């Protein structure tokens, strides 16, 4: 069964995203991708580590990608380069 | 030639670490490991992306590890879990 879901990390507390992650696995997902940009990257790593280590659910970090995205600034209209991360969790 | 150096990301501006990274490669390092903890993780990803993409030096991201470290708080003496990242750059 191929069933992949993506969680985007934003401004909410870390545990909200951990819970979202655990819920997806409970509901039968084989893998979850955690994505974040800019300053949220640290939080994405926290979410992955808590989901894997504190809740021993049998999932593990399978792959990590980092990349650069171009984001248009709302204030100046300039294109800014922002780093992004994708953490693949699976069983 | 096995020659690996590690750069720890802290409070300084991003370009300081990028320069350190490029200098290590100029001086003959085959690979550089970029390490960071907590909030500096985002900066570590920025450093890796700038070193690889803006300065086309032939190096690339080979591997990324994330982990959890226990750090003793100076104020309370409690052990806190802190996420960490290691980004391996090589040719």
Backbone of each chain as nested JSON, in Angstrom:
{
  "chains": [
    {"id": "A", "residues": [
      {"number": 1, "name": "UNK", "atoms": {"N": [0.85, -1.201, 0.0], "CA": [0.0, 0.0, 0.0], "C": [0.883, 1.248, 0.0]}},
      {"number": 2, "name": "UNK", "atoms": {"N": [0.782, 2.021, -1.039], "CA": [1.538, 3.269, -1.117], "C": [0.672, 4.386, -0.582]}},
      {"number": 3, "name": "UNK", "atoms": {"N": [1.09, 4.964, 0.542], "CA": [0.242, 5.943, 1.197], "C": [1.131, 6.946, 1.926]}},
      {"number": 4, "name": "UNK", "atoms": {"N": [1.408, 8.035, 1.244], "CA": [2.339, 9.014, 1.797], "C": [1.648, 10.341, 2.058]}},
      {"number": 5, "name": "UNK", "atoms": {"N": [1.895, 10.894, 3.233], "CA": [1.333, 12.181, 3.582], "C": [2.432, 13.157, 3.951]}},
      {"number": 6, "name": "UNK", "atoms": {"N": [2.13, 14.422, 3.75], "CA": [3.12, 15.453, 4.027], "C": [2.62, 16.372, 5.131]}},
      {"number": 7, "name": "UNK", "atoms": {"N": [3.526, 16.699, 6.07], "CA": [3.219, 17.656, 7.124], "C": [4.118, 18.866, 6.931]}},
      {"number": 8, "name": "UNK", "atoms": {"N": [3.51, 20.045, 6.788], "CA": [4.283, 21.271, 6.677], "C": [4.429, 21.901, 8.054]}},
      {"number": 9, "name": "UNK", "atoms": {"N": [5.655, 22.187, 8.445], "CA": [5.923, 22.765, 9.759], "C": [5.814, 24.288, 9.686]}},
      {"number": 10, "name": "UNK", "atoms": {"N": [5.034, 24.86, 10.595], "CA": [4.845, 26.31, 10.623], "C": [5.058, 26.881, 12.01]}},
      {"number": 11, "name": "UNK", "atoms": {"N": [4.121, 27.719, 12.449], "CA": [4.3, 28.493, 13.683], "C": [3.784, 27.78, 14.932]}},
      {"number": 12, "name": "UNK", "atoms": {"N": [3.042, 26.705, 14.764], "CA": [2.415, 26.075, 15.932], "C": [3.439, 25.355, 16.83]}},
      {"number": 13, "name": "UNK", "atoms": {"N": [3.032, 24.998, 18.05], "CA": [3.958, 24.275, 18.938], "C": [4.367, 22.922, 18.356]}},
      {"number": 14, "name": "UNK", "atoms": {"N": [5.574, 22.487, 18.734], "CA": [6.153, 21.247, 18.205], "C": [5.208, 20.061, 18.368]}},
      {"number": 15, "name": "UNK", "atoms": {"N": [4.563, 19.947, 19.569], "CA": [3.765, 18.758, 19.847], "C": [2.544, 18.644, 18.926]}},
      {"number": 16, "name": "UNK", "atoms": {"N": [2.043, 19.785, 18.422], "CA": [0.947, 19.719, 17.441], "C": [1.358, 18.898, 16.224]}},
      {"number": 17, "name": "UNK", "atoms": {"N": [2.59, 19.128, 15.76], "CA": [3.047, 18.437, 14.558], "C": [3.396, 16.982, 14.848]}},
      {"number": 18, "name": "UNK", "atoms": {"N": [3.93, 16.734, 16.059], "CA": [4.211, 15.348, 16.452], "C": [2.912, 14.555, 16.466]}},
      {"number": 19, "name": "UNK", "atoms": {"N": [1.877, 15.159, 17.046], "CA": [0.567, 14.503, 17.116], "C": [0.005, 14.233, 15.72]}},
      {"number": 20, "name": "UNK", "atoms": {"N": [0.144, 15.203, 14.839], "CA": [-0.317, 15.036, 13.454], "C": [0.394, 13.855, 12.807]}},
      {"number": 21, "name": "UNK", "atoms": {"N": [1.687, 13.78, 13.078], "CA": [2.529, 12.718, 12.534], "C": [2.078, 11.34, 13.042]}},
      {"number": 22, "name": "UNK", "atoms": {"N": [1.874, 11.243, 14.37], "CA": [1.459, 9.972, 14.964], "C": [0.074, 9.57, 14.474]}},
      {"number": 23, "name": "UNK", "atoms": {"N": [-0.804, 10.542, 14.325], "CA": [-2.164, 10.265, 13.843], "C": [-2.133, 9.687, 12.433]}},
      {"number": 24, "name": "UNK", "atoms": {"N": [-1.295, 10.239, 11.572], "CA": [-1.185, 9.733, 10.203], "C": [-0.738, 8.274, 10.2]}},
      {"number": 25, "name": "UNK", "atoms": {"N": [0.236, 7.946, 11.061], "CA": [0.707, 6.558, 11.117], "C": [-0.375, 5.634, 11.671]}},
      {"number": 26, "name": "UNK", "atoms": {"N": [-1.086, 6.114, 12.699], "CA": [-2.184, 5.317, 13.264], "C": [-3.233, 5.01, 12.214]}},
      {"number": 27, "name": "UNK", "atoms": {"N": [-3.44, 5.96, 11.307], "CA": [-4.471, 5.798, 10.284], "C": [-3.974, 5.05, 9.052]}},
      {"number": 28, "name": "UNK", "atoms": {"N": [-2.811, 4.431, 9.162], "CA": [-2.393, 3.525, 8.102], "C": [-1.389, 4.047, 7.105]}},
      {"number": 29, "name": "UNK", "atoms": {"N": [-0.853, 5.246, 7.333], "CA": [0.19, 5.735, 6.431], "C": [1.459, 4.897, 6.575]}},
      {"number": 30, "name": "UNK", "atoms": {"N": [2.102, 4.605, 5.443], "CA": [3.374, 3.88, 5.495], "C": [4.535, 4.831, 5.689]}},
      {"number": 31, "name": "UNK", "atoms": {"N": [4.35, 6.062, 5.227], "CA": [5.436, 7.024, 5.358], "C": [4.87, 8.43, 5.476]}},
      {"number": 32, "name": "UNK", "atoms": {"N": [5.606, 9.26, 6.157], "CA": [5.214, 10.654, 6.351], "C": [6.41, 11.524, 5.977]}},
      {"number": 33, "name": "UNK", "atoms": {"N": [6.148, 12.575, 5.214], "CA": [7.21, 13.527, 4.868], "C": [6.994, 14.793, 5.689]}},
      {"number": 34, "name": "UNK", "atoms": {"N": [8.013, 15.202, 6.422], "CA": [7.965, 16.433, 7.206], "C": [8.735, 17.497, 6.43]}},
      {"number": 35, "name": "UNK", "atoms": {"N": [8.024, 18.572, 6.055], "CA": [8.674, 19.641, 5.28], "C": [8.704, 20.934, 6.066]}},
      {"number": 36, "name": "UNK", "atoms": {"N": [9.765, 21.7, 5.901], "CA": [9.865, 23.003, 6.552], "C": [10.801, 23.895, 5.764]}},
      {"number": 37, "name": "UNK", "atoms": {"N": [10.628, 25.188, 5.97], "CA": [11.481, 26.188, 5.316], "C": [12.03, 27.157, 6.352]}},
      {"number": 38, "name": "UNK", "atoms": {"N": [13.215, 27.691, 6.059], "CA": [13.791, 28.757, 6.882], "C": [13.933, 28.364, 8.337]}},
      {"number": 39, "name": "UNK", "atoms": {"N": [13.446, 29.231, 9.227], "CA": [13.666, 29.021, 10.659], "C": [12.911, 27.817, 11.207]}},
      {"number": 40, "name": "UNK", "atoms": {"N": [11.902, 27.348, 10.48], "CA": [11.134, 26.193, 10.947], "C": [11.899, 24.878, 10.773]}},
      {"number": 41, "name": "UNK", "atoms": {"N": [13.06, 24.932, 10.104], "CA": [13.841, 23.712, 9.868], "C": [14.222, 23.051, 11.196]}},
      {"number": 42, "name": "UNK", "atoms": {"N": [14.652, 23.857, 12.18], "CA": [15.02, 23.289, 13.486], "C": [13.84, 22.548, 14.096]}},
      {"number": 43, "name": "UNK", "atoms": {"N": [12.642, 23.155, 13.947], "CA": [11.447, 22.54, 14.526], "C": [11.12, 21.219, 13.822]}},
      {"number": 44, "name": "UNK", "atoms": {"N": [11.353, 21.157, 12.508], "CA": [11.096, 19.927, 11.762], "C": [11.96, 18.787, 12.294]}},
      {"number": 45, "name": "UNK", "atoms": {"N": [13.228, 19.102, 12.607], "CA": [14.129, 18.083, 13.152], "C": [13.64, 17.643, 14.536]}},
      {"number": 46, "name": "UNK", "atoms": {"N": [13.179, 18.618, 15.349], "CA": [12.614, 18.28, 16.661], "C": [11.427, 17.324, 16.515]}},
      {"number": 47, "name": "UNK", "atoms": {"N": [10.523, 17.641, 15.6], "CA": [9.322, 16.819, 15.391], "C": [9.722, 15.389, 15.025]}},
      {"number": 48, "name": "UNK", "atoms": {"N": [10.668, 15.261, 14.09], "CA": [11.104, 13.938, 13.648], "C": [11.722, 13.156, 14.807]}},
      {"number": 49, "name": "UNK", "atoms": {"N": [12.57, 13.825, 15.589], "CA": [13.253, 13.144, 16.684], "C": [12.274, 12.717, 17.772]}},
      {"number": 50, "name": "UNK", "atoms": {"N": [11.307, 13.566, 18.086], "CA": [10.333, 13.208, 19.12], "C": [9.441, 12.072, 18.637]}},
      {"number": 51, "name": "UNK", "atoms": {"N": [9.009, 12.144, 17.384], "CA": [8.125, 11.105, 16.845], "C": [8.826, 9.746, 16.818]}},
      {"number": 52, "name": "UNK", "atoms": {"N": [10.119, 9.749, 16.493], "CA": [10.848, 8.487, 16.359], "C": [11.322, 7.971, 17.726]}},
      {"number": 53, "name": "UNK", "atoms": {"N": [11.864, 8.884, 18.559], "CA": [12.542, 8.422, 19.774], "C": [11.649, 8.358, 21.003]}},
      {"number": 54, "name": "UNK", "atoms": {"N": [10.789, 9.365, 21.211], "CA": [9.996, 9.329, 22.434], "C": [8.83, 8.367, 22.291]}},
      {"number": 55, "name": "UNK", "atoms": {"N": [8.202, 8.364, 21.099], "CA": [7.1, 7.436, 20.847], "C": [7.636, 6.315, 19.968]}},
      {"number": 56, "name": "UNK", "atoms": {"N": [7.962, 5.197, 20.584], "CA": [8.572, 4.106, 19.825], "C": [7.505, 3.42, 18.98]}},
      {"number": 57, "name": "UNK", "atoms": {"N": [7.257, 3.978, 17.817], "CA": [6.177, 3.503, 16.966], "C": [6.699, 2.621, 15.839]}},
      {"number": 58, "name": "UNK", "atoms": {"N": [7.973, 2.298, 15.866], "CA": [8.534, 1.458, 14.817], "C": [8.909, 2.211, 13.56]}},
      {"number": 59, "name": "UNK", "atoms": {"N": [8.692, 3.516, 13.57], "CA": [9.111, 4.263, 12.385], "C": [10.497, 4.845, 12.604]}},
      {"number": 60, "name": "UNK", "atoms": {"N": [11.123, 5.196, 11.482], "CA": [12.498, 5.663, 11.542], "C": [12.705, 6.704, 10.448]}},
      {"number": 61, "name": "UNK", "atoms": {"N": [13.792, 7.461, 10.579], "CA": [14.135, 8.431, 9.542], "C": [14.756, 7.678, 8.368]}},
      {"number": 62, "name": "UNK", "atoms": {"N": [14.117, 7.753, 7.192], "CA": [14.586, 7.002, 6.032], "C": [15.522, 7.824, 5.164]}},
      {"number": 63, "name": "UNK", "atoms": {"N": [15.211, 9.112, 5.025], "CA": [15.985, 9.939, 4.1], "C": [15.784, 11.39, 4.488]}},
      {"number": 64, "name": "UNK", "atoms": {"N": [16.792, 12.212, 4.271], "CA": [16.673, 13.646, 4.517], "C": [17.193, 14.381, 3.294]}},
      {"number": 65, "name": "UNK", "atoms": {"N": [16.391, 15.294, 2.753], "CA": [16.845, 16.142, 1.657], "C": [16.889, 17.589, 2.118]}},
      {"number": 66, "name": "UNK", "atoms": {"N": [17.889, 18.331, 1.668], "CA": [17.844, 19.777, 1.852], "C": [17.911, 20.436, 0.489]}},
      {"number": 67, "name": "UNK", "atoms": {"N": [17.286, 21.593, 0.368], "CA": [17.195, 22.265, -0.92], "C": [17.053, 23.769, -0.696]}},
      {"number": 68, "name": "UNK", "atoms": {"N": [17.034, 24.509, -1.779], "CA": [16.822, 25.954, -1.707], "C": [15.584, 26.303, -2.523]}},
      {"number": 69, "name": "UNK", "atoms": {"N": [14.709, 27.119, -1.963], "CA": [13.532, 27.571, -2.694], "C": [13.581, 29.086, -2.837]}},
      {"number": 70, "name": "UNK", "atoms": {"N": [13.015, 29.569, -3.949], "CA": [12.93, 31.013, -4.131], "C": [11.557, 31.49, -3.693]}},
      {"number": 71, "name": "UNK", "atoms": {"N": [11.566, 32.407, -2.734], "CA": [10.319, 32.925, -2.187], "C": [10.259, 34.418, -2.458]}},
      {"number": 72, "name": "UNK", "atoms": {"N": [9.099, 34.884, -2.973], "CA": [8.943, 36.3, -3.277], "C": [8.547, 37.053, -2.01]}},
      {"number": 73, "name": "UNK", "atoms": {"N": [9.303, 38.062, -1.673], "CA": [9.014, 38.858, -0.484], "C": [7.74, 39.676, -0.685]}},
      {"number": 74, "name": "UNK", "atoms": {"N": [6.861, 39.67, 0.313], "CA": [5.629, 40.456, 0.214], "C": [5.905, 41.951, 0.274]}},
      {"number": 75, "name": "UNK", "atoms": {"N": [6.958, 42.334, 0.991], "CA": [7.248, 43.754, 1.17], "C": [7.949, 44.359, -0.028]}},
      {"number": 76, "name": "UNK", "atoms": {"N": [9.025, 43.733, -0.479], "CA": [9.838, 44.351, -1.518], "C": [9.59, 43.767, -2.903]}},
      {"number": 77, "name": "UNK", "atoms": {"N": [8.978, 42.59, -2.977], "CA": [8.775, 41.949, -4.266], "C": [10.012, 41.254, -4.793]}},
      {"number": 78, "name": "UNK", "atoms": {"N": [11.095, 41.267, -4.005], "CA": [12.327, 40.589, -4.431], "C": [12.217, 39.088, -4.218]}},
      {"number": 79, "name": "UNK", "atoms": {"N": [12.998, 38.324, -4.988], "CA": [13.076, 36.888, -4.765], "C": [14.172, 36.601, -3.741]}},
      {"number": 80, "name": "UNK", "atoms": {"N": [13.825, 35.929, -2.682], "CA": [14.808, 35.537, -1.672], "C": [15.033, 34.035, -1.722]}},
      {"number": 81, "name": "UNK", "atoms": {"N": [16.269, 33.615, -1.499], "CA": [16.566, 32.195, -1.395], "C": [16.317, 31.732, 0.039]}},
      {"number": 82, "name": "UNK", "atoms": {"N": [15.517, 30.695, 0.181], "CA": [15.221, 30.151, 1.501], "C": [15.546, 28.664, 1.49]}},
      {"number": 83, "name": "UNK", "atoms": {"N": [16.264, 28.211, 2.513], "CA": [16.588, 26.785, 2.616], "C": [15.346, 26.001, 3.029]}},
      {"number": 84, "name": "UNK", "atoms": {"N": [15.284, 24.765, 2.583], "CA": [14.16, 23.912, 2.978], "C": [14.675, 22.513, 3.3]}},
      {"number": 85, "name": "UNK", "atoms": {"N": [13.86, 21.769, 4.054], "CA": [14.256, 20.41, 4.423], "C": [13.069, 19.479, 4.232]}},
      {"number": 86, "name": "UNK", "atoms": {"N": [13.336, 18.26, 3.831], "CA": [12.316, 17.207, 3.766], "C": [12.84, 16.007, 4.542]}},
      {"number": 87, "name": "UNK", "atoms": {"N": [12.118, 15.613, 5.582], "CA": [12.504, 14.443, 6.371], "C": [11.49, 13.339, 6.109]}},
      {"number": 88, "name": "UNK", "atoms": {"N": [11.963, 12.199, 5.604], "CA": [11.091, 11.065, 5.288], "C": [11.074, 10.091, 6.452]}},
      {"number": 89, "name": "UNK", "atoms": {"N": [9.906, 9.91, 7.061], "CA": [9.749, 8.902, 8.104], "C": [9.014, 7.704, 7.525]}},
      {"number": 90, "name": "UNK", "atoms": {"N": [9.463, 6.508, 7.889], "CA": [8.782, 5.311, 7.41], "C": [9.017, 4.154, 8.344]}},
      {"number": 91, "name": "UNK", "atoms": {"N": [8.336, 3.003, 8.057], "CA": [8.495, 1.828, 8.921], "C": [9.537, 0.873, 8.369]}}
    ]},
    {"id": "B", "residues": [
      {"number": 1, "name": "UNK", "atoms": {"N": [43.521, 10.199, 0.11], "CA": [43.806, 11.044, 1.284], "C": [42.529, 11.248, 2.092]}},
      {"number": 2, "name": "UNK", "atoms": {"N": [42.571, 10.757, 3.313], "CA": [41.423, 10.922, 4.199], "C": [41.652, 12.162, 5.038]}},
      {"number": 3, "name": "UNK", "atoms": {"N": [40.827, 13.168, 4.847], "CA": [41.073, 14.45, 5.506], "C": [39.731, 15.127, 5.749]}},
      {"number": 4, "name": "UNK", "atoms": {"N": [39.194, 14.913, 6.94], "CA": [37.862, 15.421, 7.224], "C": [37.908, 16.456, 8.343]}},
      {"number": 5, "name": "UNK", "atoms": {"N": [37.223, 17.544, 8.121], "CA": [37.163, 18.588, 9.131], "C": [35.715, 18.866, 9.513]}},
      {"number": 6, "name": "UNK", "atoms": {"N": [35.535, 19.344, 10.721], "CA": [34.197, 19.618, 11.206], "C": [34.039, 21.105, 11.514]}},
      {"number": 7, "name": "UNK", "atoms": {"N": [32.917, 21.662, 11.092], "CA": [32.588, 23.051, 11.415], "C": [31.366, 23.045, 12.321]}},
      {"number": 8, "name": "UNK", "atoms": {"N": [31.51, 23.671, 13.493], "CA": [30.364, 23.789, 14.398], "C": [29.679, 25.133, 14.184]}},
      {"number": 9, "name": "UNK", "atoms": {"N": [28.383, 25.087, 13.94], "CA": [27.63, 26.318, 13.67], "C": [27.176, 26.93, 14.991]}},
      {"number": 10, "name": "UNK", "atoms": {"N": [27.473, 28.217, 15.17], "CA": [27.065, 28.923, 16.389], "C": [26.341, 30.213, 16.079]}},
      {"number": 11, "name": "UNK", "atoms": {"N": [26.76, 31.27, 16.755], "CA": [26.041, 32.546, 16.708], "C": [26.501, 33.483, 15.593]}},
      {"number": 12, "name": "UNK", "atoms": {"N": [27.614, 33.185, 14.944], "CA": [28.16, 34.131, 13.966], "C": [27.304, 34.187, 12.699]}},
      {"number": 13, "name": "UNK", "atoms": {"N": [27.542, 35.19, 11.856], "CA": [26.786, 35.276, 10.597], "C": [27.051, 34.077, 9.689]}},
      {"number": 14, "name": "UNK", "atoms": {"N": [26.061, 33.758, 8.864], "CA": [26.125, 32.584, 7.987], "C": [27.395, 32.584, 7.136]}},
      {"number": 15, "name": "UNK", "atoms": {"N": [27.732, 33.762, 6.559], "CA": [28.849, 33.792, 5.61], "C": [30.191, 33.457, 6.261]}},
      {"number": 16, "name": "UNK", "atoms": {"N": [30.322, 33.698, 7.561], "CA": [31.54, 33.29, 8.269], "C": [31.77, 31.791, 8.122]}},
      {"number": 17, "name": "UNK", "atoms": {"N": [30.679, 31.026, 8.308], "CA": [30.789, 29.567, 8.25], "C": [30.977, 29.077, 6.816]}},
      {"number": 18, "name": "UNK", "atoms": {"N": [30.312, 29.776, 5.86], "CA": [30.5, 29.404, 4.45], "C": [31.966, 29.587, 4.074]}},
      {"number": 19, "name": "UNK", "atoms": {"N": [32.548, 30.718, 4.497], "CA": [33.943, 31.005, 4.201], "C": [34.855, 29.951, 4.824]}},
      {"number": 20, "name": "UNK", "atoms": {"N": [34.57, 29.573, 6.072], "CA": [35.361, 28.54, 6.75], "C": [35.324, 27.243, 5.954]}},
      {"number": 21, "name": "UNK", "atoms": {"N": [34.127, 26.933, 5.468], "CA": [33.892, 25.725, 4.679], "C": [34.71, 25.754, 3.378]}},
      {"number": 22, "name": "UNK", "atoms": {"N": [34.628, 26.877, 2.652], "CA": [35.342, 27.003, 1.382], "C": [36.852, 26.966, 1.615]}},
      {"number": 23, "name": "UNK", "atoms": {"N": [37.311, 27.578, 2.688], "CA": [38.741, 27.588, 3.011], "C": [39.256, 26.176, 3.249]}},
      {"number": 24, "name": "UNK", "atoms": {"N": [38.469, 25.377, 3.984], "CA": [38.876, 23.992, 4.243], "C": [39.033, 23.22, 2.937]}},
      {"number": 25, "name": "UNK", "atoms": {"N": [38.087, 23.432, 1.997], "CA": [38.182, 22.724, 0.719], "C": [39.385, 23.196, -0.091]}},
      {"number": 26, "name": "UNK", "atoms": {"N": [39.625, 24.529, -0.069], "CA": [40.789, 25.085, -0.782], "C": [42.081, 24.477, -0.253]}},
      {"number": 27, "name": "UNK", "atoms": {"N": [42.113, 24.202, 1.039], "CA": [43.336, 23.696, 1.66], "C": [43.459, 22.177, 1.573]}},
      {"number": 28, "name": "UNK", "atoms": {"N": [42.599, 21.56, 0.753], "CA": [42.792, 20.154, 0.451], "C": [41.906, 19.171, 1.193]}},
      {"number": 29, "name": "UNK", "atoms": {"N": [40.921, 19.647, 1.951], "CA": [39.998, 18.704, 2.599], "C": [39.16, 17.992, 1.547]}},
      {"number": 30, "name": "UNK", "atoms": {"N": [38.952, 16.704, 1.744], "CA": [38.082, 15.95, 0.851], "C": [36.628, 16.066, 1.281]}},
      {"number": 31, "name": "UNK", "atoms": {"N": [36.41, 16.259, 2.565], "CA": [35.038, 16.361, 3.039], "C": [34.991, 17.246, 4.275]}},
      {"number": 32, "name": "UNK", "atoms": {"N": [33.859, 17.874, 4.44], "CA": [33.639, 18.749, 5.583], "C": [32.324, 18.34, 6.237]}},
      {"number": 33, "name": "UNK", "atoms": {"N": [32.325, 18.246, 7.562], "CA": [31.096, 17.954, 8.28], "C": [30.618, 19.239, 8.955]}},
      {"number": 34, "name": "UNK", "atoms": {"N": [29.374, 19.619, 8.681], "CA": [28.781, 20.795, 9.312], "C": [27.863, 20.303, 10.42]}},
      {"number": 35, "name": "UNK", "atoms": {"N": [28.163, 20.713, 11.672], "CA": [27.357, 20.263, 12.803], "C": [26.651, 21.433, 13.457]}},
      {"number": 36, "name": "UNK", "atoms": {"N": [25.438, 21.199, 13.943], "CA": [24.706, 22.252, 14.648], "C": [23.712, 21.621, 15.594]}},
      {"number": 37, "name": "UNK", "atoms": {"N": [23.324, 22.4, 16.597], "CA": [22.327, 21.955, 17.575], "C": [21.242, 22.999, 17.716]}},
      {"number": 38, "name": "UNK", "atoms": {"N": [20.045, 22.532, 18.043], "CA": [18.937, 23.443, 18.368], "C": [18.633, 24.416, 17.248]}},
      {"number": 39, "name": "UNK", "atoms": {"N": [18.516, 25.692, 17.611], "CA": [18.102, 26.701, 16.64], "C": [19.116, 26.938, 15.527]}},
      {"number": 40, "name": "UNK", "atoms": {"N": [20.343, 26.528, 15.754], "CA": [21.381, 26.731, 14.731], "C": [21.238, 25.755, 13.567]}},
      {"number": 41, "name": "UNK", "atoms": {"N": [20.324, 24.776, 13.699], "CA": [20.143, 23.779, 12.642], "C": [19.756, 24.447, 11.32]}},
      {"number": 42, "name": "UNK", "atoms": {"N": [18.857, 25.438, 11.385], "CA": [18.45, 26.143, 10.161], "C": [19.662, 26.785, 9.498]}},
      {"number": 43, "name": "UNK", "atoms": {"N": [20.53, 27.379, 10.338], "CA": [21.702, 28.052, 9.793], "C": [22.651, 27.051, 9.145]}},
      {"number": 44, "name": "UNK", "atoms": {"N": [22.763, 25.861, 9.725], "CA": [23.623, 24.823, 9.156], "C": [23.163, 24.463, 7.741]}},
      {"number": 45, "name": "UNK", "atoms": {"N": [21.836, 24.363, 7.551], "CA": [21.292, 24.048, 6.225], "C": [21.592, 25.192, 5.256]}},
      {"number": 46, "name": "UNK", "atoms": {"N": [21.462, 26.443, 5.737], "CA": [21.802, 27.605, 4.907], "C": [23.264, 27.541, 4.461]}},
      {"number": 47, "name": "UNK", "atoms": {"N": [24.158, 27.268, 5.407], "CA": [25.593, 27.206, 5.101], "C": [25.859, 26.161, 4.023]}},
      {"number": 48, "name": "UNK", "atoms": {"N": [25.273, 24.977, 4.191], "CA": [25.48, 23.895, 3.221], "C": [24.97, 24.297, 1.84]}},
      {"number": 49, "name": "UNK", "atoms": {"N": [23.775, 24.892, 1.806], "CA": [23.183, 25.265, 0.521], "C": [24.002, 26.333, -0.18]}},
      {"number": 50, "name": "UNK", "atoms": {"N": [24.461, 27.331, 0.567], "CA": [25.237, 28.412, -0.05], "C": [26.58, 27.874, -0.538]}},
      {"number": 51, "name": "UNK", "atoms": {"N": [27.223, 27.039, 0.27], "CA": [28.533, 26.496, -0.11], "C": [28.421, 25.644, -1.371]}},
      {"number": 52, "name": "UNK", "atoms": {"N": [27.324, 24.878, -1.48], "CA": [27.173, 23.972, -2.62], "C": [26.636, 24.7, -3.846]}},
      {"number": 53, "name": "UNK", "atoms": {"N": [25.634, 25.575, -3.659], "CA": [24.936, 26.126, -4.83], "C": [25.495, 27.456, -5.322]}},
      {"number": 54, "name": "UNK", "atoms": {"N": [25.825, 28.374, -4.417], "CA": [26.289, 29.671, -4.895], "C": [27.733, 29.586, -5.352]}},
      {"number": 55, "name": "UNK", "atoms": {"N": [28.56, 28.845, -4.611], "CA": [29.953, 28.686, -4.988], "C": [30.1, 27.289, -5.579]}},
      {"number": 56, "name": "UNK", "atoms": {"N": [30.104, 27.196, -6.902], "CA": [30.126, 25.884, -7.553], "C": [31.525, 25.306, -7.448]}},
      {"number": 57, "name": "UNK", "atoms": {"N": [31.791, 24.669, -6.326], "CA": [33.137, 24.19, -6.05], "C": [33.267, 22.692, -6.306]}},
      {"number": 58, "name": "UNK", "atoms": {"N": [32.229, 22.079, -6.854], "CA": [32.287, 20.655, -7.132], "C": [31.936, 19.791, -5.94]}},
      {"number": 59, "name": "UNK", "atoms": {"N": [31.621, 20.423, -4.818], "CA": [31.225, 19.599, -3.676], "C": [29.701, 19.487, -3.619]}},
      {"number": 60, "name": "UNK", "atoms": {"N": [29.283, 18.472, -2.901], "CA": [27.86, 18.186, -2.854], "C": [27.505, 17.631, -1.474]}},
      {"number": 61, "name": "UNK", "atoms": {"N": [26.205, 17.633, -1.167], "CA": [25.747, 17.055, 0.094], "C": [25.739, 15.539, -0.05]}},
      {"number": 62, "name": "UNK", "atoms": {"N": [26.554, 14.852, 0.747], "CA": [26.679, 13.402, 0.634], "C": [25.715, 12.676, 1.555]}},
      {"number": 63, "name": "UNK", "atoms": {"N": [25.53, 13.222, 2.753], "CA": [24.742, 12.508, 3.754], "C": [24.284, 13.5, 4.798]}},
      {"number": 64, "name": "UNK", "atoms": {"N": [23.12, 13.257, 5.378], "CA": [22.635, 14.096, 6.466], "C": [22.16, 13.186, 7.59]}},
      {"number": 65, "name": "UNK", "atoms": {"N": [22.646, 13.436, 8.798], "CA": [22.17, 12.711, 9.974], "C": [21.472, 13.675, 10.92]}},
      {"number": 66, "name": "UNK", "atoms": {"N": [20.393, 13.213, 11.542], "CA": [19.845, 13.993, 12.641], "C": [19.833, 13.111, 13.885]}},
      {"number": 67, "name": "UNK", "atoms": {"N": [19.984, 13.737, 15.041], "CA": [20.083, 12.984, 16.281], "C": [19.591, 13.851, 17.442]}},
      {"number": 68, "name": "UNK", "atoms": {"N": [19.555, 13.268, 18.624], "CA": [19.18, 14.013, 19.822], "C": [20.334, 13.949, 20.809]}},
      {"number": 69, "name": "UNK", "atoms": {"N": [20.686, 15.092, 21.393], "CA": [21.735, 15.122, 22.406], "C": [21.148, 15.622, 23.715]}},
      {"number": 70, "name": "UNK", "atoms": {"N": [21.703, 15.11, 24.818], "CA": [21.271, 15.596, 26.122], "C": [22.223, 16.673, 26.592]}},
      {"number": 71, "name": "UNK", "atoms": {"N": [21.686, 17.852, 26.848], "CA": [22.489, 18.986, 27.269], "C": [22.032, 19.408, 28.658]}},
      {"number": 72, "name": "UNK", "atoms": {"N": [23.01, 19.627, 29.548], "CA": [22.682, 20.018, 30.909], "C": [22.477, 21.526, 30.963]}},
      {"number": 73, "name": "UNK", "atoms": {"N": [21.341, 21.941, 31.466], "CA": [21.043, 23.365, 31.567], "C": [21.917, 24.015, 32.63]}},
      {"number": 74, "name": "UNK", "atoms": {"N": [22.507, 25.164, 32.32], "CA": [23.329, 25.878, 33.299], "C": [22.49, 26.453, 34.439]}},
      {"number": 75, "name": "UNK", "atoms": {"N": [21.246, 26.796, 34.129], "CA": [20.41, 27.434, 35.143], "C": [19.804, 26.418, 36.105]}},
      {"number": 76, "name": "UNK", "atoms": {"N": [19.148, 25.39, 35.574], "CA": [18.415, 24.472, 36.44], "C": [19.169, 23.181, 36.718]}},
      {"number": 77, "name": "UNK", "atoms": {"N": [20.202, 22.894, 35.917], "CA": [20.925, 21.647, 36.09], "C": [20.189, 20.439, 35.524]}},
      {"number": 78, "name": "UNK", "atoms": {"N": [19.029, 20.674, 34.914], "CA": [18.29, 19.565, 34.306], "C": [18.913, 19.163, 32.978]}},
      {"number": 79, "name": "UNK", "atoms": {"N": [18.659, 17.913, 32.574], "CA": [19.078, 17.466, 31.257], "C": [17.975, 17.777, 30.255]}},
      {"number": 80, "name": "UNK", "atoms": {"N": [18.329, 18.508, 29.216], "CA": [17.36, 18.795, 28.161], "C": [17.733, 18.042, 26.897]}},
      {"number": 81, "name": "UNK", "atoms": {"N": [16.736, 17.586, 26.168], "CA": [16.987, 16.973, 24.87], "C": [17.06, 18.058, 23.803]}},
      {"number": 82, "name": "UNK", "atoms": {"N": [18.13, 18.033, 23.052], "CA": [18.311, 19.012, 21.99], "C": [18.582, 18.263, 20.685]}},
      {"number": 83, "name": "UNK", "atoms": {"N": [17.867, 18.643, 19.621], "CA": [18.106, 18.017, 18.318], "C": [19.429, 18.505, 17.744]}},
      {"number": 84, "name": "UNK", "atoms": {"N": [20.058, 17.649, 16.958], "CA": [21.298, 18.055, 16.306], "C": [21.303, 17.535, 14.87]}},
      {"number": 85, "name": "UNK", "atoms": {"N": [22.137, 18.149, 14.047], "CA": [22.234, 17.74, 12.644], "C": [23.705, 17.672, 12.248]}},
      {"number": 86, "name": "UNK", "atoms": {"N": [24.015, 16.722, 11.377], "CA": [25.339, 16.632, 10.767], "C": [25.149, 16.576, 9.261]}},
      {"number": 87, "name": "UNK", "atoms": {"N": [25.736, 17.535, 8.561], "CA": [25.651, 17.556, 7.096], "C": [27.037, 17.27, 6.546]}},
      {"number": 88, "name": "UNK", "atoms": {"N": [27.151, 16.203, 5.757], "CA": [28.442, 15.806, 5.188], "C": [28.555, 16.371, 3.775]}},
      {"number": 89, "name": "UNK", "atoms": {"N": [29.547, 17.236, 3.559], "CA": [29.837, 17.745, 2.222], "C": [31.089, 17.056, 1.7]}},
      {"number": 90, "name": "UNK", "atoms": {"N": [31.053, 16.69, 0.42], "CA": [32.233, 16.055, -0.182], "C": [32.268, 16.282, -1.667]}},
      {"number": 91, "name": "UNK", "atoms": {"N": [33.357, 15.824, -2.32], "CA": [33.493, 16.014, -3.773], "C": [32.984, 14.806, -4.538]}}
    ]}
  ]
}
